[in-house]
Amino acid sequence: MLARVAENLYWMARYLERAEDTARLINAATMMLMDMPRGASFGWEDLLRVVGLDEDFHQHYDEASETAVMSFLIQDERNPSSIFACVRHARENTRTFREVLPRESWEWVNELYLYTSTHKSSALDRRKRIEVLTEIIRRRQAVVGLLSGTMSRDEAFQFMRLGRNIERADMTTRVLDVSYAINLPFQDSQYHDLIWMSVLQALSAHQMYRRHVSVHAKGHKVLAFLLNDIQFPRSVRHCLHEIQFALDELPGVEPMRRLQGMLNLVDGADYRVLAKNGLHEFCDDIQARLADLNTVIGETYFRAAHPQKMSQSLFNLV
């Protein structure tokens, strides 16, 4: 497969996943806002740091208010990781390489783009936000279902699999880390449990967590489930195994070596300790390792596409 085609498929999958997961992260923050007790505050500046976009944000906005942050994350095309910008980039990549993908995929991605374009401003209203973003999530999942159900498991599919799961693992850690932006005026396990419940719901993980772990959303149990449960498709460990399966079908040794370091990190984590202290730094570490893996994948598979300039933009690291 041509390096240029492989890279565009890889980034198409990343952009679609980033659009969905940014919507999930915003929904998690919105649900937490609704559940916060009196006296608690939500740090919008902290949320920007969680997604690694605080410096980019302040190039265009003076104050990190809810309206400004939501506009930046949802519709601002000056932010290449905004939901609308990601969908637009994915649409362009899909249009360019339609001959590699099922015919319907272009139509469905285009419909996702048209819906996002029409409704992006409505998502700034907190009362309408969850409804609009949930519909974006639903439409994006339909595209993934189409691709999974109709594509041969060839190199094209494996590069999309790589991109989707690298982005998903990264964004799962960022959704987990959104609890870092909540400032409670007192220590009350009831409200901490509500925060973890919001995280589970944002990742569509609540029912599977209740089925396999517990009816109570305790911090260390939620972390163990979302970081290290191999059977749940949005857990970091499951994503890393999907990356491993994709790399098994592709040449190259170095990407697999970098991946093994992350698997060891997730396996060795003490989730009881992380639930009390150090989660933000742990998530940062995983994100840095994923960014490093992204660079190695680019050097291994995509260098021929443009030897002087590597890959497209990733979330800035905190």
Residue pairs with C-beta under 8 A, 6 or more apart in sequence:
1 155
1 156
1 159
2 304
2 305
3 301
3 302
3 303
3 304
3 305
4 302
4 304
4 305
5 97
5 100
5 156
6 155
6 156
6 159
6 301
6 302
6 305
7 159
7 298
7 301
7 302
7 305
7 311
8 93
8 96
8 97
9 93
9 97
9 100
9 156
9 159
9 160
9 163
10 159
10 160
10 162
10 163
10 297
10 301
10 302
11 89
11 93
11 163
11 311
11 312
12 89
12 90
12 93
12 94
12 97
12 160
12 163
13 159
13 160
13 161
13 162
13 163
13 164
13 167
14 163
14 164
14 166
14 167
15 86
15 87
15 89
15 90
15 93
16 86
16 87
16 90
16 109
16 140
16 143
16 144
16 164
17 163
17 164
17 167
17 168
17 171
18 81
18 86
18 167
18 171
19 83
19 86
19 87
19 90
19 116
19 136
19 140
20 136
20 137
20 140
20 141
21 167
21 168
21 171
21 172
21 174
21 175
22 51
22 73
22 74
22 81
22 82
22 83
22 86
22 171
23 83
23 133
23 134
23 136
23 137
24 133
24 137
24 171
24 175
24 202
24 203
24 204
25 50
25 51
25 171
25 174
25 175
25 178
25 202
26 70
26 73
26 74
26 123
26 129
26 133
27 129
27 130
27 133
27 134
27 201
27 202
28 175
28 178
28 198
28 199
28 201
28 202
28 203
29 42
29 47
29 178
29 181
30 126
30 129
30 130
31 130
31 198
31 201
31 202
32 42
32 178
32 179
32 182
32 194
32 195
32 198
33 42
33 126
35 191
35 194
35 195
35 198
36 42
36 182
36 184
36 191
37 184
37 185
37 188
37 191
39 185
39 186
40 182
40 183
40 184
40 185
40 191
41 183
42 66
42 181
42 182
42 183
43 181
43 182
43 183
44 64
44 65
44 66
44 68
44 69
44 181
45 54
45 64
46 180
46 181
47 69
47 178
47 181
48 54
48 57
48 64
48 69
48 72
49 318
50 174
50 177
50 178
50 180
50 181
50 318
51 73
51 81
51 174
51 315
52 287
52 315
52 316
52 317
52 318
53 72
53 73
53 79
53 81
53 315
53 316
54 64
55 316
56 79
56 316
57 64
57 68
57 69
57 72
57 79
58 64
60 72
60 76
60 78
61 68
61 72
66 126
67 124
70 123
70 124
70 129
71 124
72 79
72 82
73 79
73 81
73 82
73 83
74 82
74 83
74 84
74 120
74 123
74 124
74 133
75 82
75 83
75 84
75 120
75 121
75 123
75 124
76 82
76 84
76 85
77 84
77 85
77 88
79 85
80 86
80 89
80 313
81 313
81 315
83 116
83 120
83 123
83 133
83 136
84 116
84 117
84 120
87 109
87 112
87 113
87 116
87 136
88 113
90 109
90 113
91 109
91 110
91 112
91 113
94 101
94 105
94 106
94 109
94 110
95 106
98 105
98 106
100 156
101 147
101 151
101 156
102 146
102 147
102 150
102 151
104 146
104 150
105 143
105 146
105 147
108 139
108 142
108 143
108 146
109 143
111 139
112 136
112 139
112 140
112 143
115 135
115 136
115 139
116 136
119 132
119 135
119 136
120 132
122 128
122 132
123 129
123 132
123 133
144 164
147 157
147 160
151 157
151 160
153 249
155 249
155 250
158 246
158 249
158 250
159 246
159 250
159 301
161 242
161 243
161 245
161 246
162 243
162 246
162 247
162 297
164 242
165 239
165 240
165 242
165 243
165 246
166 239
166 243
166 290
166 293
166 294
166 297
168 234
168 239
169 236
169 239
169 240
169 243
169 286
169 290
170 286
170 287
170 290
170 315
172 203
172 226
172 227
172 234
172 235
172 236
172 239
173 227
173 236
173 283
173 286
173 287
174 283
174 287
174 315
175 199
175 202
175 203
176 199
176 223
176 226
176 227
176 279
176 283
177 279
177 280
177 283
178 199
178 202
179 195
179 196
179 199
179 279
180 279
180 280
182 195
184 191
184 192
192 219
193 216
193 217
193 218
194 217
196 217
196 218
196 219
196 222
197 206
197 217
199 222
199 226
200 206
200 209
200 217
200 222
200 226
203 226
203 234
204 234
205 225
205 226
205 232
205 234
208 232
209 217
209 221
209 222
209 225
212 225
212 229
212 231
212 232
213 221
213 224
213 225
214 221
218 275
219 275
219 276
220 271
220 272
220 274
220 275
221 271
222 275
223 269
223 271
223 274
223 275
223 279
224 271
225 232
225 235
226 232
226 234
226 235
226 236
227 235
227 236
227 237
227 266
227 269
227 271
228 235
228 236
228 237
228 266
228 267
228 269
228 271
229 235
229 237
229 238
230 237
230 238
230 241
231 238
232 238
233 239
236 266
236 286
237 263
237 266
240 259
240 262
240 263
240 266
243 259
243 293
244 256
244 259
244 263
247 255
247 256
247 259
250 301
252 300
252 301
254 296
254 299
254 300
255 293
255 296
255 297
255 300
258 289
258 292
258 293
258 296
259 293
261 289
262 286
262 289
262 290
262 293
265 285
265 286
265 289
266 286
269 282
274 282
284 317
284 318
287 315
287 317
287 318
288 317
291 314
291 315
291 317
294 311
294 314
295 310
295 311
298 310
298 311
299 310
302 310
302 311
303 310
